[in-house]
Amino acid sequence: MIEFKYELDKILSPLPENITGTMKGSIIAKADKMDQDIAMDFIDEKVKDGTIDEETKEKLYRLLKYFCVYR
């Protein structure tokens, strides 16, 4: 989990701090407590509302796919 948070922080570092904290917390909570698909849906919503771009979305998708375990 520490590696996931570190990589997530690196990906989101270009964003403003007020957005970064909320995004990190939401992605971690959704990926950990719910599942990968819900976290990806959240990321899609953030692309639609202009918070993050497509490149960041792809990086986040790769991160989730690498660290999440299907149950």
MODELLER restraints for C-alpha pairs under 7 A, 6 or more apart:
rsr = mdl.restraints
at = mdl.atoms
rsr.add(forms.Gaussian(group=physical.xy_distance, feature=features.Distance(at['CA:4:A'], at['CA:67:A']), mean=6.80, stdev=0.5))
rsr.add(forms.Gaussian(group=physical.xy_distance, feature=features.Distance(at['CA:8:A'], at['CA:24:A']), mean=7.00, stdev=0.5))
rsr.add(forms.Gaussian(group=physical.xy_distance, feature=features.Distance(at['CA:11:A'], at['CA:56:A']), mean=6.91, stdev=0.5))
rsr.add(forms.Gaussian(group=physical.xy_distance, feature=features.Distance(at['CA:12:A'], at['CA:20:A']), mean=6.06, stdev=0.5))
rsr.add(forms.Gaussian(group=physical.xy_distance, feature=features.Distance(at['CA:27:A'], at['CA:39:A']), mean=5.61, stdev=0.5))
rsr.add(forms.Gaussian(group=physical.xy_distance, feature=features.Distance(at['CA:30:A'], at['CA:38:A']), mean=6.30, stdev=0.5))
rsr.add(forms.Gaussian(group=physical.xy_distance, feature=features.Distance(at['CA:30:A'], at['CA:39:A']), mean=5.12, stdev=0.5))
rsr.add(forms.Gaussian(group=physical.xy_distance, feature=features.Distance(at['CA:31:A'], at['CA:39:A']), mean=5.37, stdev=0.5))
rsr.add(forms.Gaussian(group=physical.xy_distance, feature=features.Distance(at['CA:36:A'], at['CA:64:A']), mean=6.67, stdev=0.5))
rsr.add(forms.Gaussian(group=physical.xy_distance, feature=features.Distance(at['CA:36:A'], at['CA:68:A']), mean=6.49, stdev=0.5))
rsr.add(forms.Gaussian(group=physical.xy_distance, feature=features.Distance(at['CA:40:A'], at['CA:61:A']), mean=6.79, stdev=0.5))
rsr.add(forms.Gaussian(group=physical.xy_distance, feature=features.Distance(at['CA:43:A'], at['CA:57:A']), mean=6.55, stdev=0.5))
rsr.add(forms.Gaussian(group=physical.xy_distance, feature=features.Distance(at['CA:46:A'], at['CA:52:A']), mean=5.96, stdev=0.5))
rsr.add(forms.Gaussian(group=physical.xy_distance, feature=features.Distance(at['CA:47:A'], at['CA:53:A']), mean=5.74, stdev=0.5))
rsr.add(forms.Gaussian(group=physical.xy_distance, feature=features.Distance(at['CA:47:A'], at['CA:54:A']), mean=6.77, stdev=0.5))
